[in-house]
Amino acid sequence: MAQVVLENVYKSYSPRKGERTLTSVPAEPLLAQGNEIASESDKSSSSSASTNVLRRINLTIHDGEFMVLVGPYGCGKSTLLRLIAGLEELTGGNIWVGDTLVNDLPPKERDIAMVFQNYALYPHMSVYDNIAFGLRRTSRGLQEQRSRVVGAGFTDNLTTKTDNLTKTAPVDENFSELAENMLVGMTRNLPKGLRYISDREKAIQDRVRAVAHLLQIDSLLHRLPKQLSGGQKQRVALGRAIARNPQVFLMDEPLSNLDAKLRAETRAQIVKLQRQLGITTIYVTHDQTEAMTMGDRIAVMNQGQIQQIAHPLELYNRPANQFVAQFIGSPPMNFIPVQFKAPLLITHPLFRLTLPDLWERTLKQYDGRELILGIRPEHLTLSSPAPKNLPVLVELVEALGNETYLSVRLGDTPLQVRIAPDRLARIGEQLMLAIAPEKIHLFDPETGSAIFAK
């Protein structure tokens, strides 16, 4: 296992000749760790000679942690993953893997394995050869790779295979390592009795079969990638990464090509494998459901910056700003512009309500100002007419069986509501909605930052 540390990482692209540069993205309020807000104004982002993709990325992924990078398309999460892997050149900052500064190391020397969105399997190779490919290409064997805790029975087995790969001596002193490898390659496709199998190749064979057993793809080892389903291809890609026993796994949206059911199954399998292996994992996705269900911690990204780093439920219950509040949760949080009057009154042309007492000290400075009230769809309930309730018009009904979503309108403000499946609603129906006062979120309309009750 290894800790991964990103220190003040920047990435920018120089424009091609004759290409006009894009204006830089303005800095937004950031949340570096937990709920500690830090406002950043990046002076270097104003450069007119390049397009800034990532700015001021500071992130620590602990040993054995499953860290998820989540954000919309184009936010820079895949670029950040490629920087860690060494597939992109760093513009500024430092990247540490364990105790090693890897800024100038090529990908093959970083002891990192990457699983790509499109699987990146060799189409002319069998499943067995795809998994074994990285082991055969490693000139140093597995001498620097550490054994992982991977569950009952598998740890000793896998460690034994690693030791065999690192300790084997040449079968014949007259053969150099190069000649031996050539002989193995030349005879690999011959009948079993005519193949030359070195001690190293035997150890690789044992390693591949151990990984295949872990992933339950033992029966697929002889197949070509074109003969596999999407889920099977994904497990082969995972097997290739696991076989190398790296310090860090990088996964770039590995489930995006799978259907919904298979995605859920594979998602659970990846989490289980990561916990068995105990290897530090950085997982990129745009799907907030994947992020919430898989990550030990989540880093929410937008426009090249980290908006918040926290545990999944902390992101959901205490978002740092409007972007995080809107992005985390499905359906997303509703936002309603309101006026605040001290000590605790919230007013809107169509309703007025009193906030809980815990808000009084925090909101003194906002007396007479406009605020953004945030409320999640599940915290709005059907109710009877009252000054504190919201009169809404139903515009769309989505009945899912186990729950029903309503798209409604409060004046000019669209809202979404989650109701029980046995409550029938019709398009055009007028409803009254009650807000759960203890579930209210408030945001500063000028900065978008969350206001937390003290």
N, C-alpha and C positions, 0 to 999 in steps of 0.2 A: 504494500500500500504506500501511497505517497500523497502528501499535501500539495495542492496546486495553488500558487499565489500569483495574482495579477496585480502589478503595481503601476498605476498611472498609465495605463495602456492607451495608445492612440493609433488610429489607422486612417490614412487618407490616400486618395488616388490622384495622381497628376493627370490633368486633361490631355487628351491626344491632340496632336497638332491640328490647329484650325477649329478645335471644339471649344465652344463657349462654356465657361465654368458655371456651376450652379451656385446660388447663394447659400451660405452656410446656414445650418439649422440653429435657431436660437436655443440657448440653454434653458433647461427647465428645472424645477425643484427636484432634488434627488433625495433618496433615502439610502444611506450607505449600509447600515445594519439595523435590524429590528425596526423600531419606529423613531430613530434619531434622524431628524431631517437636516439636510445640509444643502444650502443653495449654492450653485456653482455658476460662475460666469467665466466661461472659457475664452481667454483672450486669443489663444492661438487658433480658435475656430474661425476667425475672421479672415484667414488667409484667402487671397483671391486667386492663388495659383493652384489650388487643389480642392478636391471635394472631400470633406470630412465624413467618414463613415462611423468611426468610434472615437469617443472622447472621454477622457478621465475615467477609465474603467479600473476600479479598485475592488478586488474580490478575492476572498480566501475560501478554497474548497478543502475541507478537512479530510484527514485520512479515512478512507472507507465511506465517505459521504456520497449520497446520491443528490447531486445538484442539478436542478432544471433551469435552463435559460428559456424564458417564454416571452413572446411579444409578437406583434403583427409582422406581416411580410415587409422586408426592407428595413427592419429595425437594427440590423447588424449582428444578430445572434449567431448565424452560421459563419460570418466572417470572423467573429471572435473565436469560434471553435477551430477554424482553419488556422488562425494565428497560433493557438496552443499546439496544434498538430505540426506546425512548421510548413504548412502548404501556402501560407501568405507571408509576405515580408512585413515585419513590425516597423511602424513609423516612429514610435516612441514608447518608452516605458520598459518594464522588465516582466518576464514570465519565468517563474520558478517551478520546477517539478521536483519535489523532495528538496534536497539540498543543492540541486544543480540549476544554474542559470542557463536556460535553453535558448536564449535569443538567437544565437548564431549556430546552433546545432541543426544539422539536417534532420528531416523527419525520422529516418531509420535509427538515429542515435538517441531519440528522446524516450524510448521505452514506453511508447503510447500505441494503443490499437484503436482504430476508428471504424465505425460501422456507418455506411453511407445510406442515403435515402434510396438510391437505386440499386442497392446491394453490392454492385461492383464485383460480381462473380466472373471468373474466367469461363466463357461459354464452351470452350473446347476441352475443359478439364472436368473430371468427375468430381462429385462432392468430396470424396476422399482427398483428391489432389488439391482441391481448393483449400481445404482446411490445412493440409500439410505444407502448402506453398511457402508460407512465412517461415516455418521451421526449417525448411531446406535452404532457404535463402540467407539464414542467419549464420554468418561466419563464426561468430563467437559462441555459437550454441546457445545454451540458456544459462550461462555461467553467472550472469548478474541478475537473473530474474528470481524473485522471492517466491517462496511457497505461500499459498493462500489457504485460509480456513474455508472449506467448501462443503462442510457437512459430513455426517458419519460415513466412514468407508471411503469417501472420495479423496480426502486430504492425503492420506498415506499413499494411495494409489497414484495420484497425480504427482506427488513429490518424488515418488520412486521413479516415475517416467522422466522427470526433470533431472534427477541425479544420473540416470542412465545416459541421458543426452550429454551431460557435462563431463562424465568420467570415462567414457568409452575410449579405448585406444585403437589405433589402426589394426585391422584384421591381419594385414601382412605389412611388415616393415618396408617391403619393397615398393609399396603403393604410397604415393603422396595423397594428401587430402583431395587435391584437384582430380587426380586420376581415379580415385575411389568414387567421387561424386559422378564423374563421367560414366563410369562403369555401371553404377546404380541407375542412372538415367537411360542409358542405352538398352538395358535389359528389363526395364520396368514393365514393358508391355508384352514380354515373352511369357510363355507358360510358366507356372510357378516353379517347376523343377529346373528351369533354365535361368531363372533370375539370380542376379548377384545382390544379396542383401547384406549391407554392412551392419555393424552393431548400432551405429547411429541411426540408420534407416529403421532397424527393428524398434529402437526406442521411440522414433517418430510415429511408427505404426501403432505402438501401444498408446502413445499420447493421443493420437487422433481418435482411436477407438474409445478411449476413456471420455473424451469430450463429446463424441457422438452419443455415447450412452447417457451422459448427463442431459443432453438436449433431445433425447429420444428420436434420433435420426439414424440409428444403427442400420436399418434396412434400406437407407437411401444412399449409402456410401458409393455405390457403383453407378448411380445415375448422373446424367448431365443436367446442368441448370435448366435447360429447356423442358425437361421432364418433371419439373417441380412446380408446386403451387406457390403462390406469393408467400404464404406463411412458412413453407418449407425453405424457400430461398432465404427468408429472413433469419431462420434458425441456422442455416449454413453460414451466413455472414457473421452471426454471433459466434458460431463455433470457431471460425477462423481467427476472430479476435481473442477468444478465450484460450485457444491453443497456445498462443504466444505468451500467456501469463504475464501481461504487461503491468506496469505500475498504475496506469490510468486508462480507462475506457472513455472514448468520445463517441457520442451517438448523434447523428444529424438527421432528425425527423425520420427515424427508421420505420415508423408505422404508417406513414402518410399514404403509401400505395396499397394498403390493405382495406378490405371492407369493414364495416362497423363491428360485426360480431368477431371477426378474426382479430381486429385491432384490440378489442377488449381482452381477448384470450392471451394474445401475445404480450400485451401490456403487463398483465399479471405475471406472466412467465419471466419477463425481463426483471421485474422487481424481485421475484423470488431468487433468480440466479444471482443478482447483484448482492443480495443479502447472504447467499451461500458463499460466494467468492470473496466478498469483503473488499472488492477493488474500488478505488475512488472512481466515480462515474460522473461525467458531465453530459447532460442530455438536452438537446435542442428541440423545441417544438413550438408551433403557433397555437396548439390546442390547449386551452386552459384546463380542460377536463383531465388530459394526460398529466399536466403539471401538478394539479391538485392531488391526484391519486398516486403519483409515482415518487415525487420528490421529498427528501428529508427537509430541504430548503428550496426556495424558489427565488430566482432573480428576474424581476420583471423589467424588460427593456423597451425603450421607445426612442426613436430618432437618434440612435447611436449612444444612448446613455442608460445607465441603470437607474430605474425609478425607485425600486424598493427591493430589499433582500430580507426575507422572513420565512418562517414556517407557514405551511399552507393555510391553516385556520387563522393565523395572525394576519395574513394578507386579506383574507375574506372579512374578518371582523374589524380590522383597524388599517384600512388602506391609507397610504401616505398622501395620495392626491387623487384628483378626479379620474385621471387616466387609469390608475391601478384599480380604483373602485368600479370603473366601467368594464375593464378588461377581465377581471377576475369575478366569476359568477355567471351563471347562465339560467335564465335571461339576465342581462346586465342590470346594474343598479339604475334606478330612476333618479332624475335630477329636476328639482323644481325651484325656480327663483323666488325668493321670499324676502320680506323686510323684517328686521329684528328691532324690537323695542324693549328696552330694559324694564324690569329685570329679566323676564323670561318669555316674552310674548313674540310669537311668530305670526306674521300676517301675510295674506295673499288675497287678491280680489275675490276669490271664491271660498276661502276658509280662513280660520284663525285658530291657533292652538297654543297651549302653554307647555314649555319645556320642563323636564325634571329639574329639581333644585341643583343638581351637580353641575349644571351648565352656567350658573349665575356668575361665579367669579371669572370664568374664562371669557365670557361674552361681554363684559363691561365695556371693553374698548370698541365693540362693534355696534354700540347703541345708535339707532337711526340709519344703519347701513344695510345694504343689500347683501344677502348671503345665498348660497346654494344649498338647499336641503336635499340630502340623498336618502333614499329608502329602497330597500331591495323588494322585488316582486312578492316574495313570500311573507313580507312584513306588512302587507296591505291586506285587510280583510273586509268582506262585505258587511255592511252595517246599516243602520237606519239614519234618517236625516238628523243632522246636528251641526251647529256652527263649526265644530272642529273637524268634521268629516268632509271628504272630497267628493263633489258631484261630478261624475264622469259619464261619458257616452261610449258605449261598446262599438268598436270598429271592426274587430276580427276575433273569432273564437277558434282556438286550436285545442281540440280534445284529443289527448294522448292515451286515454284509458285509465292510467294510474293517477293522472292529474290533468288539469285544464289550464291553458294560458289564455289570458285576455289581453288584447291590445285596445287600450281605451284612450280617451282624450280628456284632459282637464283644461278647458279653455283652448289655448293654442299649444299646450304642452302634451306631447305623447307620453303615455305611461304603459308599463306592462305589469300584469297582476297574475299571480298563481293562486288558483282556487281549487277546492275539492272537486273530484270528478263527478260526484252526484249532484252538484249544483249546476243546473242548466242555465245558460245565458244565451241571449239572442243578439245578433247584430242590430244596432239601433236602440238597444235598451239603455235606459238611464239607471245608473247604480250609485250608491253612496259607499265610499271606502273609508275605513278607519285606519289611521297610522298607529303602529306600536311605538309609543314615545321613547321607550328604552332602546329602540333599534335605529333611532335617527342618527344620520351622519351630517355634519356641516362642513362646508368648504368655502374658502375665500375666493370670490369670483375673479379677483385680479390675478392671483398667483396660481389658483387651482389647488393649493395645498389644503390638506385636511386640518380642521380645527378640533383638537381633542379636549374633552372635558377634564378638568383637574380635580 
